[in-house]
Amino acid sequence: MVPILVFYVHIVFMATAFTKRWQDDGLAEGILAVFFIGLIFFVGWSITSFILTLVMEPVGFGLLLDRDAASLLLLTTAEVVFYYFFLQKDETDEVAKNKIQDLVKEDQTTEG
């Protein structure tokens, strides 16, 4: 049950990231976002599985939380922290972008 929920959350996140990047920057950026999330997921899953192999038995903590489910939960927790800081908007980038747009508008009005 836990792995199904984790996979579902990742699918929803991939769809959300694709849609947001597609609308903001185009189709290529949307596809790259999906591949990036997939890469982080598969590499992270293998790393967390290896780590939990060292510290946990295959049966884990019971029927619902075996070693594989625990590795997926550990991975999801690490991804939430990573994506929180990685996808956080930088205010200085927005300010610089707005200044550039204002300068372009001023330049266009002075030419015409």
N, C-alpha and C positions, 0 to 999 in steps of 0.2 A: 504494500500500500504506500509506504513512504517513497520508494523509487518512482512510482507512477506520479505522485504529487510533485516530486522534484523535476521529473521530465516535463510535466505539464507547465510548471512555472518557467522552465527554460524556453519552452516553445512560445509561450505568451510573451516572454521578454524578447525573444528573437523577432517576433512579429512586430512588437512595439518599436524596437530599435530600427528595424528595417523601414517601417513606415515613417518614423521621425526623420531618419537620415535621407530617405527618398524625397520627402517633402522639402527638407532644408537644402540638400546639396545634390540631389539627382539619384538616378537609378544605380550607378556604379558605387556610390557611397553606401547605399542601402545594402547592396550585395556584400560589400566589404565588411559592414557591421555584422552581418549574419555569419560570415566566415570567421571573423575575429572572435565572436562569442562562442562559436563552435570549437575553435582552436583552444581557447581558454578552458572550455568545458572538458574536452577530451584529455588535454594534457594535465589539467588539474585533477581530474578523476583518477588518472593513473598514479599521480603523486600521492593523493590522499589514500588510495587503496594500498599503496606500498607502505605508507606510514602506519596505517591501521593494521596491516598484516603483522607488523612488529609488536604491536601492543594489545591486540585483541584476538580472541578465538573466533573461528568462522561462525559459531552460533550467535555471537554477539551478546546482546542484552535481552534476548527473547525472540519471539516469533516475528514481531513487527520491526525490530531494530537489530537485524543481523549485521555482520561486518560490512557488507556491500551498502546497505541502507545508511549505516553510520558514516561511511566514506562519502556518500552523496550529500548527507547533511553537513558534514565538515566542509566539503567543497562549496556547497551553496552559501554557507556562512562566510567563507573566505571570499567568494565572488561578490557577495553583497557589499562587503567592506571595500573591496577593490573597485567595483563599479561606482560606488558612492563617491570615492575620491577622484576616480578617473573621468567620470561623466559630469562632475560638478562644473557649473558654468563659472568661468573666470570673469569677474566684473571688469577688469582692465581690458580684456579683449572686446567686450561690448562697447566700452567707452571709446576705444580706439577705432572700432568699426563705425560708430556713429560720427566721430570726428571726420573720418575719411569721406563718409557719405555727405556730410555737410560741406566739406571742401569741394567735392565734385559738383554739388548743386550750385555753390557760389560761382564756380568756374563756368558752368554752363549758362548761368544767368548773365555773367559779364560778357560772354562771347556773343550772346544773341541779343 
